[in-house]
């Protein structure tokens, strides 16, 4: 029996909740409303509206070189990467342990590893 390691990204919210990003290469992160469901990852169960998270706040994308790219999708209440405001529409490389603020909702981008049996 052999194993190989698989890496996947997780958003760890300030509350300790973990949101695993898997099953695709690009994720739109924001909040759903009754009438709109733009986001792939809905942060509304975590108080997104009260924290100022936009419906389509950020995009995280996995690229072929193994890195992850962050882009603010012209959110209303801004995105901070490691406590610095990022420019909407610009791409930034995410690293394990980076701090993110979507409006006032804080989380950490973490790369987790797990063993997969082959």
C-alpha positions as CSV (number, residue, x, y, z in Angstrom):
1,X,0.0,0.0,0.0
2,X,1.3,3.4,-0.9
3,X,0.3,7.0,0.0
4,X,0.7,10.4,-1.6
5,X,0.2,13.7,0.0
6,X,-2.6,16.0,-1.3
7,X,-2.7,19.7,-0.4
8,X,-5.9,21.7,-0.2
9,X,-6.7,25.3,0.9
10,X,-8.8,26.1,4.0
11,X,-10.1,29.4,5.3
12,X,-10.0,29.4,9.1
13,X,-12.4,32.0,10.4
14,X,-11.7,33.9,13.6
15,X,-14.5,31.8,15.2
16,X,-12.4,28.7,14.6
17,X,-14.7,27.4,11.8
18,X,-12.9,25.9,8.9
19,X,-14.1,26.2,5.3
20,X,-12.4,23.7,2.9
21,X,-11.9,24.9,-0.6
22,X,-11.9,21.9,-2.8
23,X,-13.6,20.4,-5.9
24,X,-12.6,23.2,-8.3
25,X,-9.8,25.5,-9.2
26,X,-11.6,28.8,-8.7
27,X,-13.8,29.9,-5.9
28,X,-15.9,33.1,-5.6
29,X,-16.3,33.8,-1.9
30,X,-19.0,36.1,-0.6
31,X,-22.5,35.8,0.7
32,X,-25.9,34.6,-0.6
33,X,-29.1,36.5,-0.3
34,X,-32.6,35.3,-0.8
35,X,-32.5,36.3,-4.4
36,X,-28.9,35.9,-5.4
37,X,-26.4,33.0,-5.1
38,X,-23.3,34.3,-6.9
39,X,-20.7,33.0,-4.4
40,X,-19.4,29.4,-4.5
41,X,-18.5,29.7,-0.8
42,X,-21.3,31.4,1.2
43,X,-20.2,33.2,4.3
44,X,-23.7,34.3,5.4
45,X,-23.9,31.5,8.0
46,X,-20.9,33.2,9.7
47,X,-22.5,36.7,9.9
48,X,-21.2,37.9,6.5
49,X,-23.7,40.6,6.0
50,X,-23.1,42.1,9.5
51,X,-19.3,42.1,8.8
52,X,-19.8,43.8,5.4
53,X,-18.9,41.0,3.1
54,X,-20.1,41.6,-0.5
55,X,-22.1,39.0,-2.5
56,X,-19.0,38.4,-4.6
57,X,-16.2,39.7,-2.4
58,X,-13.1,37.8,-3.5
59,X,-11.9,35.2,-5.9
60,X,-9.3,32.6,-5.0
61,X,-7.8,30.7,-7.9
62,X,-5.4,27.7,-8.1
63,X,-2.8,28.1,-10.8
64,X,-0.7,25.5,-12.6
65,X,2.5,26.4,-10.8
66,X,0.8,25.3,-7.5
67,X,0.2,28.7,-6.1
68,X,-3.1,30.4,-5.2
69,X,-4.1,33.9,-6.4
70,X,-6.4,36.3,-4.5
71,X,-8.4,39.0,-6.2
72,X,-10.8,41.5,-4.7
73,X,-13.9,41.6,-6.9
74,X,-14.6,45.3,-6.4
75,X,-16.1,44.6,-3.0
76,X,-17.9,47.4,-1.2
77,X,-16.0,47.1,2.1
78,X,-12.5,46.2,0.8
79,X,-10.2,43.2,1.4
80,X,-7.1,43.3,3.5
81,X,-4.2,40.9,2.9
82,X,-1.9,40.7,5.9
83,X,-3.5,43.9,7.2
84,X,-2.9,45.9,4.0
85,X,-5.7,46.9,1.7
86,X,-5.5,45.3,-1.7
87,X,-6.5,47.0,-5.0
88,X,-9.7,45.7,-6.5
89,X,-9.1,43.7,-9.7
90,X,-5.4,43.1,-9.0
91,X,-4.0,39.7,-8.3
92,X,-2.0,38.8,-5.3
93,X,-0.2,35.5,-4.5
94,X,-1.6,33.8,-1.3
95,X,0.8,32.0,1.0
96,X,0.1,29.6,3.8
97,X,-0.8,31.5,7.0
98,X,-1.8,34.8,5.2
99,X,-4.4,36.8,7.1
100,X,-7.5,38.0,5.2
101,X,-10.2,40.5,6.1
102,X,-13.3,40.6,4.0
103,X,-14.9,43.7,5.3
104,X,-14.6,43.1,9.0
105,X,-14.8,39.2,8.7
106,X,-11.3,37.9,9.5
107,X,-9.8,34.6,8.5
108,X,-6.5,32.9,7.7
109,X,-5.6,31.1,4.5
110,X,-4.1,27.7,5.4
111,X,-2.8,25.0,3.2
112,X,-3.6,21.6,4.8
113,X,-2.0,18.3,3.8
114,X,-3.6,14.9,4.0
115,X,-2.5,11.4,3.0
116,X,-4.3,9.7,0.2
117,X,-4.1,5.9,-0.3
118,X,-3.1,4.9,-3.8
